[in-house]
């Protein structure tokens, strides 16, 4: 289980000497931060959910499985983003729009962590 911060959407994966990092800016304070990942695949996987606003997510331990699901996961995320953003583009209040996008993603992912 990985905890993810709430970011402003500016995400970037980068390779460090021994690890991969996802660089982000915190939503409220606009201060930079990063998440360390063991592999590029883990970084790509977490980036999908970090971008969706998920605060906690389980990461598959099997690297081969993770590699096999990533292309479809990233494609589905892009398609869902387009549909969601098309649906809320006429909501002028930014906070309301972002809240609705977050709620839709939570419902799509059906996150229930106890």
C-alpha positions in Angstrom: 0.0 0.0 0.0 1.4 3.4 -1.0 0.2 6.7 0.2 0.0 9.4 -2.4 0.0 13.2 -1.8 -2.5 15.5 -3.4 -0.7 17.2 -6.3 -1.6 20.1 -8.6 -1.3 17.8 -11.7 2.2 18.8 -12.7 3.9 15.4 -12.6 7.2 14.2 -14.0 8.9 10.8 -13.8 12.7 11.0 -13.7 15.5 8.5 -13.1 17.8 9.0 -10.2 21.1 7.1 -9.6 19.4 4.0 -8.1 15.7 4.7 -8.2 12.9 6.4 -10.2 11.1 9.5 -8.8 7.8 11.1 -9.5 8.2 14.8 -9.0 5.1 16.8 -8.1 3.9 20.1 -6.6 1.6 19.9 -3.6 -1.9 21.2 -4.3 -2.4 23.7 -1.5 1.1 24.8 -0.7 2.6 24.6 -4.2 5.8 23.2 -2.7 7.7 20.6 -4.7 8.1 17.0 -3.6 8.9 13.6 -4.9 8.0 9.9 -4.5 10.7 7.3 -4.8 9.9 4.1 -6.8 12.0 1.0 -7.2 11.3 0.6 -11.0 10.1 2.7 -13.9 7.0 0.6 -14.1 6.1 1.3 -10.5 6.6 5.1 -11.1 4.4 4.9 -14.2 1.7 3.0 -12.3 1.7 5.4 -9.3 1.7 8.4 -11.7 -1.6 7.3 -13.2 -3.3 7.2 -9.8 -1.5 10.3 -8.4 -2.8 12.2 -11.5 -6.3 10.9 -10.7 -6.2 12.2 -7.2 -6.1 8.8 -5.4 -4.6 9.1 -1.9 -3.8 5.4 -1.4 -3.2 2.5 -3.8 -1.9 -1.0 -3.7 1.1 -1.6 -6.0 1.3 -5.1 -7.5 4.5 -6.9 -6.3 4.8 -9.0 -9.4 6.9 -6.9 -11.9 5.9 -8.9 -14.9 2.2 -8.4 -14.1 2.8 -4.7 -13.6 4.5 -4.5 -17.0 1.7 -6.3 -18.7 -1.1 -4.0 -17.3 0.6 -0.6 -17.7 -0.1 0.0 -21.4 -3.8 -0.6 -21.0 -4.0 1.3 -17.7 -2.4 4.4 -19.2 -4.6 4.2 -22.3 -7.8 3.8 -20.2 -6.7 6.7 -18.0 -6.3 9.0 -21.0 -9.7 8.0 -22.4 -11.4 8.5 -19.1 -9.7 11.9 -18.6 -11.0 13.1 -21.9 -14.6 11.9 -21.2 -14.6 13.4 -17.7 -13.1 16.7 -18.7 -15.5 17.0 -21.6 -18.4 16.5 -19.1 -17.3 19.2 -16.7 -15.8 21.8 -19.1 -18.8 24.1 -18.7 -18.5 24.2 -14.9 -16.9 27.6 -14.4 -16.0 27.3 -10.7 -12.5 25.7 -10.6 -12.9 24.2 -7.1 -16.3 22.7 -8.0 -15.0 21.3 -11.3 -11.9 19.7 -9.5 -14.1 18.2 -6.8 -16.4 16.6 -9.3 -13.5 15.2 -11.3 -12.0 13.8 -8.0 -15.4 12.3 -7.0 -15.9 10.7 -10.5 -12.4 9.1 -10.3 -13.0 7.8 -6.8 -16.2 6.2 -8.0 -14.5 4.8 -11.1 -11.7 3.3 -9.1 -14.0 2.5 -6.2 -11.4 3.1 -3.6 -12.3 1.6 -0.2 -9.3 1.1 2.0 -10.0 0.2 5.6 
